């Protein structure tokens, strides 16, 4: 069995961060108490602000892990914690509709949209699905596991990019972020032909991973984040609130004649959710139902009224 390399870890008392000019370095204890200072190559610009916070004392440093990659490159993984202000209350939200053709479509209350497609992701799904089938037939389970890890890293990287763009778009327009609650989406039915295609099967895309990445990035940036029910957000007309017809990327409303992009329409509904929804009150008509006289019952209590729903259902 090959030897698994474990990361070298030390607590926050045994390492120190330094900065000389524009170069960051870290020193930590070695054998016999000798300390060495190792320069760091910072790959992302936002990491510099975190390291400057450690030096200024506004950020609290945690443990340090030294990890060697499979290519022999050493990485210093530093845990940092700091206080962030709570998200400011705002009535303005961008609506974010998630899908497969356009992974995320963000729409402001005024209707300005940001389409994030990443069309090559569908090619990646098909590519790795075909490789998995070949490896499973050949019985190469260890290679299959490495392939799945590589695909997972690629998809997580895409979600990081998407979440950063969404938070930046929300901050640019002074809005919070509002997403649809997709809990239980994997339990919904799909056509057998759709499930058989890796680029169309929605079970292969981690919607929840994008949601949690967007939520914690929004928290760090002071941007409000919330979720709303997903029912009828893609079938409701953004202009008049009636239930329209969605056909792939196209949406049309039979009441007002509005036509537009289906994902843009759904994102706009999410952005203006509080103004779009209205209460639906369920009442028993006079004379009862189907000729049966209505008998007062405790079952028809307040739980039957004030169910939220789109305008078109009222």
BELFENPE-V108040 format. One record per backbone hydrogen bond with DSSP energy under -0.5 kcal/mol. NH is the residue of the N-H (numbers start at 1). CO is the residue of the C=O. E is the energy in kcal/mol with one decimal. If there is no record, write none. Layout:
# BELFENPE-V108040
NH&CO&E + NH&CO&E
This chain:
# BELFENPE-V108040
6&4&-0.6 + 8&66&-2.1 + 9&7&-0.5 + 10&64&-2.2 + 14&11&-1.4 + 16&27&-2.5 + 18&25&-3.1 + 20&23&-2.4 + 23&20&-1.9 + 24&22&-0.5 + 24&40&-0.6 + 25&18&-2.3 + 26&38&-2.5 + 27&16&-2.7 + 28&36&-1.1 + 29&14&-1.2 + 30&34&-2.9 + 33&30&-1.2 + 34&31&-1.4 + 36&28&-1.3 + 38&26&-2.9 + 38&36&-0.6 + 40&24&-3.3 + 42&40&-0.7 + 43&41&-0.6 + 47&44&-1.1 + 48&44&-0.6 + 48&45&-1.0 + 49&45&-0.7 + 50&46&-0.9 + 51&47&-2.3 + 52&48&-2.5 + 53&49&-1.6 + 54&50&-1.6 + 55&51&-2.0 + 56&52&-2.1 + 57&53&-1.0 + 58&53&-1.3 + 59&53&-1.8 + 60&81&-3.2 + 61&59&-0.6 + 62&79&-2.9 + 64&10&-2.7 + 65&77&-2.4 + 66&8&-3.1 + 67&65&-0.6 + 67&75&-2.6 + 69&67&-0.5 + 69&73&-3.1 + 72&69&-1.8 + 75&67&-3.0 + 77&65&-3.3 + 77&75&-0.7 + 78&76&-0.7 + 79&63&-2.0 + 81&60&-2.4 + 88&222&-1.2 + 94&176&-2.8 + 95&107&-2.5 + 96&178&-2.5 + 97&95&-0.6 + 97&105&-2.5 + 98&96&-0.5 + 99&102&-0.6 + 99&103&-0.8 + 103&101&-0.6 + 103&116&-0.6 + 104&116&-1.8 + 105&97&-2.0 + 106&114&-2.4 + 107&95&-2.1 + 108&112&-2.6 + 111&108&-1.6 + 114&106&-2.6 + 116&104&-2.7 + 116&114&-0.6 + 117&115&-0.6 + 121&118&-2.1 + 122&119&-1.0 + 123&119&-0.7 + 124&120&-2.0 + 125&121&-2.3 + 126&122&-2.1 + 127&123&-2.7 + 128&124&-2.6 + 129&125&-2.2 + 130&126&-2.1 + 131&127&-1.8 + 132&128&-2.5 + 133&129&-1.9 + 134&130&-1.8 + 135&131&-2.5 + 136&132&-2.6 + 137&133&-1.9 + 138&134&-1.7 + 139&135&-0.8 + 140&135&-2.0 + 141&139&-1.5 + 144&140&-1.8 + 145&141&-2.0 + 146&142&-1.8 + 147&143&-2.1 + 148&144&-2.1 + 149&145&-2.0 + 150&146&-2.0 + 151&147&-2.3 + 152&148&-2.3 + 153&149&-2.2 + 154&150&-2.0 + 155&151&-2.3 + 156&152&-2.4 + 157&153&-2.1 + 158&154&-2.0 + 159&155&-2.2 + 160&156&-2.0 + 161&157&-2.0 + 162&158&-2.5 + 163&159&-2.6 + 164&160&-2.1 + 165&161&-2.1 + 166&162&-2.2 + 167&163&-2.2 + 168&164&-2.3 + 169&165&-2.2 + 170&166&-2.2 + 171&167&-2.4 + 172&168&-2.1 + 173&169&-1.3 + 174&171&-0.9 + 175&170&-2.7 + 176&92&-2.5 + 177&224&-2.9 + 178&94&-2.6 + 179&226&-2.2 + 180&96&-0.7 + 181&228&-2.9 + 182&180&-0.8 + 185&182&-1.8 + 187&184&-1.1 + 188&185&-0.9 + 195&191&-2.4 + 196&192&-1.4 + 197&194&-1.2 + 198&196&-0.6 + 200&197&-1.2 + 201&197&-2.3 + 202&200&-0.5 + 204&201&-1.6 + 205&202&-1.1 + 206&204&-0.5 + 207&205&-1.6 + 210&206&-1.5 + 211&207&-1.9 + 212&208&-2.5 + 213&209&-1.9 + 214&210&-2.2 + 215&211&-2.3 + 216&212&-2.2 + 217&213&-1.7 + 218&214&-2.2 + 219&215&-2.0 + 220&216&-1.9 + 221&217&-1.3 + 222&219&-1.0 + 223&218&-3.1 + 226&177&-2.1 + 228&179&-2.0 + 230&181&-0.6 + 233&230&-1.6 + 236&232&-1.0 + 237&242&-3.2 + 241&237&-1.4 + 244&235&-3.4 + 244&242&-0.6 + 245&252&-2.8 + 247&245&-0.5 + 247&250&-2.8 + 250&247&-2.3 + 251&260&-2.2 + 252&245&-2.2 + 253&258&-2.4 + 254&252&-0.5 + 257&253&-1.2 + 260&251&-2.0 + 262&249&-2.9 + 265&261&-2.3 + 266&262&-2.2 + 267&263&-2.5 + 268&264&-2.2 + 269&265&-1.9 + 270&266&-1.9 + 271&267&-2.2 + 272&268&-1.9 + 273&270&-1.3 + 276&272&-1.3 + 277&273&-2.4 + 278&309&-2.4 + 280&307&-1.7 + 281&279&-0.5 + 282&280&-0.6 + 282&304&-0.8 + 283&281&-0.5 + 285&283&-0.5 + 288&285&-1.8 + 289&292&-0.8 + 292&289&-1.8 + 293&291&-0.6 + 296&294&-0.5 + 300&297&-0.6 + 301&299&-2.0 + 304&301&-2.0 + 305&302&-1.3 + 307&280&-1.9 + 308&306&-0.5 + 309&278&-1.3 + 311&276&-0.6 + 312&241&-2.0 + 313&310&-1.5 + 314&311&-2.0
